[in-house]
Amino acid sequence: MDFLTASSLRPALAIGLLLALPVLALAGEDAAIRSTLQNGLRPALLPEAAPLPHWSLQQRMAHHHVPGVAIAVLRDGKVVHSAGYGTRQAGATLPVDGDTLFSVGSVSKVVTAATTLRLVADGRLALDRDVNPLLAGWKIPATPEVPAPHVTLRMLMSHTSGLGVHGFADYLPDEPLPTLLQTLDGVAPAKNRPVRLLHAPGERGNYSGGGVMVEQLVLEQASGKPLEALARTEVFAPLHMQRSTYATPAAGTPNIAKAHDGEGAATALPRGWQSFPEQAASGLWTSANDLSAFVAALLDSYHGRGAFLPRAIATDMMTEVSPSWHGLGPRLDGAGSTRIFHHGGSNDSYRAWIEGYLETGDGLVILTNGENGAALAAEIRNALSDAIGGGVNPLQRTLALDLGAPGYADYTGIFAQDSSVPMDQRRALADFFDVPALQVRIVDGVLRVGVAGQPRDGAMLALATNRFVSPDIDGLQIEFHRDAFGKVNAFSVEHGPARAYYRRR
């Protein structure tokens, strides 16, 4: 029998301490995240002198009438926090946890894109080949402007295909559901218009859930499998996403977050959730634990550390396809340590968000089961961004300007969009802010901007004497240009790197 001495224990103790360090570090990160969620939620904009509110997650869940939230946080590619908050249904006691199933809306598109890229990596599909020859029984219809459409998977995944149908309506539990072909042709019981070309392929970025449904058709016909089975083989099983599915969960499914309206009341009863038959675009059900594994796999692939996607394909996925805001699935912003991919999801009663910091390996997942979940998720993202650091999504302080002072009156008037600005510069603005002419007014000391000739407009808050930000459209700013003659005859509209230019009419 061997006897242990103090000297023989030292190496074992040293090894034990080294093995314990990662566990202690993860525990410390988890405690820091929990503290942030207790007192770190904040708005994106605050007046210059206003103190930080230090909201708690529980306060803001009550404020926004959202009963349940699931959150996961990654640091350096590792999950350091995964937890649920609140309940699966208002008035009930069953808690949300990291495995609770949520509808995640358009986050589905990124998982669909990863499924497609797995087939590209295997040589079963090509990013830049026309998809029409691959399709049997349905083709992308020609138009007078585009008599021979050439649409590729790269276009479908980056929303540069020219196809329409931004998003889709939800279906209540007792409503009949359309087939994929009925969705593509806008035939009842589908609620959407037909998926058809609105622009020439590759001409502009135009967010199209309809285009992602064409992507689904390509996947299913190329593989001979329904999307649910294909995604299980290519994504869910390799990443151990055991709770994820593109199929509508059956009544009685355990540990599922139920749907709630803007007042926090349960809806889609008695089952408790809607159906989303447009699977590739908005039909994914998943959990915070599963989605954090997915985000981690994309980050690892981008850094060449994992086998999920080849590094070259992951890099392609995380590079904008001009003139879009998107890469091959996700949206992209920032540079250097603030380079991120992200995507939100918005079905009627569920809001979701995923985000990955490409250079640091950090990331986050936010899932909610309420109609007002997007506003809550934005405040949670603010807190988590502050905790992660790196300068992503900083607080912006607005100024109290006296817009009645001399010099500000020449900001007002009607300004027409300069159509000569190339789409590579206009990018996402050509999609969600393609306004031919804008009217600027100063009303009761507030700068207001709206569509020329329309009564509705929105307030803009000052960030500088010539720069204003919208509190309603996240990230939208206007910069007025005073020229060398002291005149203001133009302004720029900005959204991240996207730029549009307006000249005084």
N, C-alpha and C positions, 0 to 999 in steps of 0.2 A: 504494500500500500504506500502511495506517495504522500509525503507531508508537504503542505504548502507553507512557504516562508514569505516574509514581507518582500524580499527581493524577487521571488518568483511571481508574486502577485502584481508587481509594478507593470510588466508588459501587458498582462491581461487587462488591468485597469485602464491603461492607456488606450488599448484597442477598444475597450468598451466605451470610453469617453468619446473617442473619435466617431464610433458608430452612433452614439447618442446625439452628437452635434446636429446632424440634419433634422432629427426629430424635434430637438429643442428649437431649432430655427423655424421649422414649420409651425410649431406651437406658438412661437412669438409672433409670426406673421398673422396667424389666425386671430390672436388676441388683438393685434393692431387693427385688423379689418373690423372685428366686432365693435371695438371702441369707435371707429370711424362711423359705423352705422348707428351708433348710439347718439352721436352729437356732431356729425359732419356733413349732413345733407344741406345743400344750398342751391339757390337759383344760379342761372348762368350770368345774369346781369344784376348789378346793384348800383344805386346812386353813390356818388363819390364818397360821401361822408357816412353812409349807412353802415352799421356794424354787421358782421356776419351773423346770420340767424342761428347757426348751430342746431338745425332741426334734427330730431331723431327719426329713424325709419318708422317707428310706430306712429308718431305724430303725423307724418306725411301720408302713411297708408290710410289713416282715419280721414285726413283732409281730402284725399282724392277718392275715397270710397272704394279702395282696393282691398279685398279681404286677405289675399295671399300673395306672397312673393318668394321666389327661390333665387339665390345668388351664389355664384361660384367665382373665385378669383385665382388667377395663376400668377406666379412669380418665377421667372427664369424657366418657363415651361412646365412647372410643377403646380398642382392644385394645392393652394395653401388654405383655402376656405371654401366650404360648400355647405350651405344650410338653407333651411326654409324658415319663413316668418309668417305669422298669421295662420289662417285656416283655409282649407280647401273650399269651403262654402260658408257664406255669411250666416251667422247665427248657430253654426255647428261647432264642434270642438275638435274634429279631426285635423291635426296640424299638417302644414306643408313641410316637406323635407327635401333633401337633395335629390331624391328619386321620384318625387311627385311629377306626374305627367301633365304637361301643358301643351296647348296649341301654340305654335311659334310663328304663324303667318309666313311672311316672306323670307325669314331665315331659312325656310325650306329651300329656297333657290340656291343657297350656298352649298347645302348638302347635295342637292341635285347636281350642281356643277362638279363637286368632288367625285360623284358617281361617274359622270361623263369623263372626267379626266383620268379616272382609273382605266376606263376602256381605251382612251387615247394612249395611255402609257403602255397598254398591252398590244397596241397596233390594231385594235378592232374598230376604231374610229379615227378620223383625221379632223383636226380643227378647221382647216381651210378648204375643205371640199364642199361643193354644193350639196345641200341635204336633199333636194328634190329627187334626184335619182335614187336615193336610199329609201324613199317612201313609197309604199304600195297602198292604194285605196284612197289616198288623200295627198294633195300637193299644195304648196303655197300658191294661191291663185295669182295669175298675172293681172296687171292693171294697164290702162292705156298709157300711163307714164312709165311703167316698168313691164314691158311685154314679155321679157324673159328673165324672171327674178333669179338671182344667184345669191343665195343666203347660206351662210356657213354656221357651224357650231360656235366659232369665235364670236360671230355677230349675235347669235341667240343668247349666249351667256353674258355678253357685255352690253346688251340692250342697244346695239347699233344695227339691228336687222331691218329697221323701218316698219316692223309690225306694230299694230295697235293693241288695244285692250290693256290698260294700265293694271287693273286689279279685278277682283271678283267678289260678288256678294256671297254671304254665308247662307246656309240652308238649315232650316229648323229640323228637329228630329223627325217630324212626320212628312217632310217634303220629299218628293222623288228626286233622285240625283241623276245628273246627265252623265253620259259616257264621255270619253275623251274626244271622240269625233263630234259628238253633239256640242261640246264646249268649243271646239275649233270652228265649227260652222255657226255657232250661236243659235242652235235649234233647241226648242223646248224639250226637256225642262231646264236647259241652261238659261241663266239670267243675263248673260253677257252678250254683247254684239259679236258678230263673226270676227275671227282673227284674220285680219287682212292688212296688206301693205298700206301705210299712210305716207311713207317717204321711200325714196330709193335706198336700197341696202347700203350701209356704210356711210350714209350722208350725214347723220346726226345721232346723238345720243337721245333715245326716247324710251323711257322705262316701260317695259312690256312684259307683263305676266303672260300675255298671249304667246309671246315668243318662247317663253320657257315651257309652255305646253307643247309647242312644236318640238322643243328639245326632248320632252318626255316621249313623244311619238317616235322620234329618231332612236332613243334609247331602247324602247320596248321592241321596235321592229328589228333593230340591229342585234339585240340579244336573244329575242324570242321569249322574253320574260316580262311580266308586269313590273312596274317601277318598284313596288314594295319588295318583291323577291330579289330584284337586281340590287337595290340599295342594301338589302340585308347581306347579300354575298360580298359586295364591294366596299361597304362602309360600316354598317352596324356590327357585323361579326368581327372584322379585323380590329375594330376599335373598342370592342366589348360594350357597345351601346345597346344594352340588353332591353331597355324600356322603349326604344325608339321605333316608330312605325309611321308609314304613310297611309295606313288604313284607318278609317274612322273607328275609334274604340267602341266596343259594344257596351250597352247599358250594364252597369254593375262592375265595370272595370275597376280594380282596386287602385287606391292612391292616385286619384286623378283630380286636378284642380277644376272646379266647375265654373261656368261662365257667369259674369255679373255685368249689369248695365252701369250707366254713369252715376246712378244713385247708390250703387253697391248692392242692388237687389239681384237675387238669383234669377237667371233667365234660361231660355231653351228647356224649360221643364216639361215633363218630369225627369227626362234623362239627365239634363243639366249641362249639355254642351251642343253646339252646332256641328254640322258636317261641312267639310271643305274638300269637295271632290276634285278640285284642281290640284292634284297631289304635288306635282313638281314645283308649282309656283307658291302654294300656300297651305299644303295639306299635312305637313309634318307634325307629329306629336312626339315630344321628347322631354327629357329632364335636365336639370342643371348639371348633374353628374355626367350624363351622356354628352351634353354639348360642350362641357369643359374638356372632355377627352378629345372631342372633335377639334376644338380650337388648338389644343396642345399638339395634335397630330399635324395640323397645317403649319404651325410654327416650327415644329421639328423638321418637317419636310423642306421648308424654306431654308433652314440652316443645314440641310444635308445630314441630319441626325437620325432620320427615321425612314422606314421603308414604305410608308403609306403612299406617298407620291414621289417620283424622281425629282431631284432638286431643280432641274431645268424646267420641268412642268410646273412645279410650285412657284418658281420665280415668274413664269409666264402668268400664272393665276393672279399673282400679286403685282402686276404691272398694268396700268391703265391702258385700255384700248381706245385710242383717240377716234372720235371726239367725245368719248363717254367719261363719266365719273367712275365707271366700273372697270375692274379687271375681268377675269373669267369667273364671274360669280359675285365676289365681294366688292364693296366700295372701298376706295383708297384715299387717304389724306396724309399730309405731313411729309417730313423729310428727316433723315438722320434718326435720332432717338425718339422723335415724335412721329415716325412713320407708322401708320396703323392701317389695318383692314377692319371693316365693320359692316354690319347690316342690321336693320331693324325688321320687325315683323308686326303687322297690325291687322288681325282679324277683328270682327266686331267686338268681342268680349275679352280678347287676349292681346297683350302687347309684350314684345320680346326684343332683346338686344344682345348681340355678340360683338366682341372687339378683341383684336390681338395686336400687340406691339411687336412689329416685325424684327426690330433690332435687339430688343431686350428679352423677348420671350414672355413678357407679361401679358395678361389678358383678363377678360371678365365676361360673365354671362348673367343676364337679368331676365327673369320670367315673371309675368304678372297675370292675374286672372280677373281683370276689370277693364271696362271701357276707357277709364282715365289712366290706364297703366303707363301710357307713353310719357305723360308729364311726370309721373312718379319715377319711372325708369331714368329720365333725364336727370333728376335730382340725385338719384343713387349713383348714376355715372359720374356726376360732378364730384361726389364724395370719394368714390373709388379712384378717380383720376388724381385727385389731390393726394390720396394715400399712396398710390403707386409712384407718383412723382414723374419727372420727365417733361413737364410743361405741356402735356396734352390737355386740351379743354380747360384753359385757365379762366378764372373769374374775370369778367370785364366790368370796369367801373364807368358809369355814365356821368356826363357833366350837365349842370344846370346852366344852359346858355340863355341869355336875354335875346331872343330872336326878334324882338322889336327894335333892337339897336341897328344903326346904319350898317349896311353891307349885307344883311341877311335877306332883305326883300328880293334881291336879284337871284336868290335860289329858286324863287317861285316861277311858275309858268308851265307850259306844255313842252315836253322834250320827246323827240322821235328817235327810235332805235336806229343806229347805224348798221344797216344790213351788210355792209362790206366787211365787218369784223368776222374773221373766219370761224367756222364751227370748232376748230381746234382750240380757240380761245373762249368761245361761249360755253362749250361743254354742257354741264347740267342745266345752266340757265336757259338753254335752248329748249329744254324739256319742261321744267316746272315754272319758268318765269319768262316765257316768250311773249312779251307784251309789245305791240308795235309803237305805242305812245303812252307816256306817263305824265300825269299832272301832279305838280308839287304845289302845296299850299301851306301857309302858316295860319293856324286856327287857334285862337286863345293861347298863343305862345308856344304851340306845339307844331313841329314839322310833320306834315301828313302827305303820303304818297299813294296814288291810286291810278287805275286805268283811266286814261283821258276819255271824258264823256260819260263816265259812270259815277254814280253818287257815292259808292263805297270807297273808302280808302283806309289806310292804316297809319298809326303813329310811328315815328322814327325817333330814336333816342340818340343824343349826341355822345360820341366818343372823342371828338375833337371839334374845332370850330368849323371844319369842312367835311367831317366824316360822321355818318349816322348809321345806327344798327337797328334792325327790326326786332322787336320783342316777340313777334308772332311767327316769323319764318326763320328757323334756326340758322345762324351763320350768315344771313343776308345783310350786306352793308352797301351804303351809297357814299361815294366821295365826289364832292363838287370841285370843279376845276376853275380856279380864278386865273385868268391869263395875264400876260405882261402889261395889258392895257387896263387892268383892274376890272374886267368884265367876267361874269359867269355865264358861259354859253353852252356848257356841257357838264355831264357827270358820268361816272362809271358805276355800274352795279357789279358787285363782287360776291362770290360765294366760294370760299376756299380759293383755288387757283382759277376758277371760271370768271370771265370778264365779259360784260356787255357794255356798249358805249351809246349814250344818248346825247343828241344835239338839240339845242333850243330850236323849236319850230319857228 
